[in-house]
């Protein structure tokens, strides 16, 4: 039986990717980005329009931020609150200046 890669599978992949970015799980991020594909990766966002790049930036996961940028995530994506990724990372308590 062939596994269905329909909309539900794509949504699941996107949710797992956002969670992996939050946790700093580079192995999962790489696998999930490959699964999502280059055409889907730049369009992934949560209910607040936060992209994987927003999430990784906010959490200070510098390696994941670099990986996402190399693989097509848009550095100028704006979330529901009008923030771009660099604003998110330096706006956190203590700031993540290495990410910005």
Secondary structure, 3 states (H helix, E strand, C coil): CCCCCCHHHHHHHHHHHHHHHHHCCHHHHHHHHHHHCHHHHCCCCCCCCCCHHHHHHHHCCHHHHHHHHHCCCCCCCCCCCCCCHHHHHHHCCCCCCCCC
